[in-house]
Amino acid sequence: MLAPMQGLTNWALRKTFIDWVAPDVVWTEFLRVASRPGKPVLPADRKDLQSADPNCPLVVQLIGGDPLVLEAAAKIVQNLGARHVNLNLGCPYGRMTKGKTGGTLLQEPERVLEIVKRLRDVTTGGFSIKMRAGYENQEQVFELLPEWERIGIDFLVIHPRTVVQQYEGKADHGITRRVVEATSLPVIANGDISSGAQGRQILADTGVAGLMLGRWALMDPLLFERVRRPDLVEPTEDERLGILRGLLERVMDDYCTLFCGEVQTLHKLKNIFALNQWPALNPALTSLKKARTLKAFHRAMAGLPTVPEVPPPPAPAEGSRPD
Ligand SMILES: Cc1cc2nc3c(=O)[nH]c(=O)nc-3n(C[C@H](O)[C@H](O)[C@H](O)COP(=O)(O)O)c2cc1C
């Protein structure tokens, strides 16, 4: 799955990933649900979720803290076509919304349970939860698992850090393995998956039903391909830059229609590599970062290496049977 990333995983970026590397599932950015008379879901969010691609299931993620308003929002997004609703119990940044929402809701387990029950009752398609291991105690998830089972969620995405940790330290996939052992629910592992080999290792070590790729896939969609294909090696620095160039070229036209004017479009394009996880690439990104016009951005892009070729999958060994 391609992780939801606020400010980034808009329909245009999702479409590029779907066309290029075919994730099994993509997610909207979180939809901020708040008490606005008659309008718990913002018009821009409505538009975004209606751009679901017929080739890939879309999870529509809600973030909020008021059970009744979240329930109303779930009805609205389903009327707009959402087939799967997710509740965000992970976002560590209180400033995103008023009151306790996202990961900070884990400080109020009773309220969380009410929200989850209401959302499950009102959701006719799939319903899932994406959460941190806990608010400040990484064992909190184990207290909640029996409730998730009783209420009947469809799957759980676990990012095994606490909310207070934000992005400090490392995601501890030993916790992911214990979550898988403790529940019959399908579990998806998320957090710090940075290479194909590591993704496959987490699948093997934890027994999760799947992986969710976030920051490392953002500049490098081919990470999806490398998780699937052990024959592919990690790219060189030049190849990473080539992959980023391929991504920017692919989103360019849609970004120019989606965003208003040159300043906003440039800002959104630059966001794609603002979270660059490979410091060695920073010098090569300077000219892209400095571009003040789309023309200058195009010139800087043309200075990057070209997209590397992905070799075709190896032929099946003689005598092996296709699935
Ligand atoms: C810029 C940014 C925006 C994010 N927005 C969301 C969001 O809208 N909803 C959500 O559930 N998680 C959000 N996350 C968290 C990611 O989905 C993911 O759980 C986290 O980055 C860990 O995965 P990673 O290590 O592969 O990046 C966001 C993360 C980042 C870096």
The ligand as a Tripos MOL2 file, in Angstrom:
@<TRIPOS>MOLECULE
LIG
   31    33     1     0     0
SMALL
NO_CHARGES

@<TRIPOS>ATOM
      1 C1          4.4310   14.4740    5.3050 C.3       1 LIG1
      2 C2          3.6850   13.3400    5.9370 C.ar      1 LIG1
      3 C3          2.3060   13.3500    5.9270 C.ar      1 LIG1
      4 C4          1.5960   12.3100    6.5200 C.ar      1 LIG1
      5 N1          0.2250   12.3130    6.4670 N.ar      1 LIG1
      6 C5         -0.4660   11.2580    6.9540 C.ar      1 LIG1
      7 C6         -1.8740   11.1680    6.7920 C.ar      1 LIG1
      8 O1         -2.5310   12.0130    6.1740 O.2       1 LIG1
      9 N2         -2.5000   10.0950    7.3510 N.ar      1 LIG1
     10 C7         -1.8110    9.1010    8.0210 C.ar      1 LIG1
     11 O2         -2.4100    8.1520    8.5010 O.2       1 LIG1
     12 N3         -0.4790    9.1640    8.1430 N.ar      1 LIG1
     13 C8          0.2050   10.1980    7.6150 C.ar      1 LIG1
     14 N4          1.5590   10.1970    7.6850 N.ar      1 LIG1
     15 C9          2.2530    9.0210    8.2520 C.3       1 LIG1
     16 C10         2.5820    7.9960    7.1550 C.3       1 LIG1
     17 O3          1.4190    7.4900    6.5430 O.3       1 LIG1
     18 C11         3.3730    6.8240    7.7340 C.3       1 LIG1
     19 O4          2.5920    6.2220    8.7280 O.3       1 LIG1
     20 C12         4.6900    7.2560    8.3540 C.3       1 LIG1
     21 O5          5.3750    8.1880    7.5340 O.3       1 LIG1
     22 C13         5.5990    6.0540    8.6030 C.3       1 LIG1
     23 O6          5.8860    5.3830    7.3900 O.3       1 LIG1
     24 P1          7.2940    5.6150    6.6080 P.3       1 LIG1
     25 O7          8.3710    5.4080    7.6270 O.co2     1 LIG1
     26 O8          7.3010    4.5760    5.5260 O.co2     1 LIG1
     27 O9          7.2770    6.9980    6.0930 O.co2     1 LIG1
     28 C14         2.2820   11.2390    7.1330 C.ar      1 LIG1
     29 C15         3.6730   11.2280    7.1270 C.ar      1 LIG1
     30 C16         4.3820   12.2570    6.5450 C.ar      1 LIG1
     31 C17         5.8790   12.1920    6.5510 C.3       1 LIG1
@<TRIPOS>BOND
     1     1     2 1
     2     2     3 ar
     3     2    30 ar
     4     3     4 ar
     5     4     5 ar
     6     4    28 ar
     7     5     6 ar
     8     6     7 ar
     9     6    13 1
    10     7     8 2
    11     7     9 ar
    12     9    10 ar
    13    10    11 2
    14    10    12 ar
    15    12    13 ar
    16    13    14 ar
    17    14    15 1
    18    14    28 ar
    19    15    16 1
    20    16    17 1
    21    16    18 1
    22    18    19 1
    23    18    20 1
    24    20    21 1
    25    20    22 1
    26    22    23 1
    27    23    24 1
    28    24    25 2
    29    24    26 1
    30    24    27 1
    31    28    29 ar
    32    29    30 ar
    33    30    31 1
@<TRIPOS>SUBSTRUCTURE
     1 LIG1         1 GROUP 0 **** ****
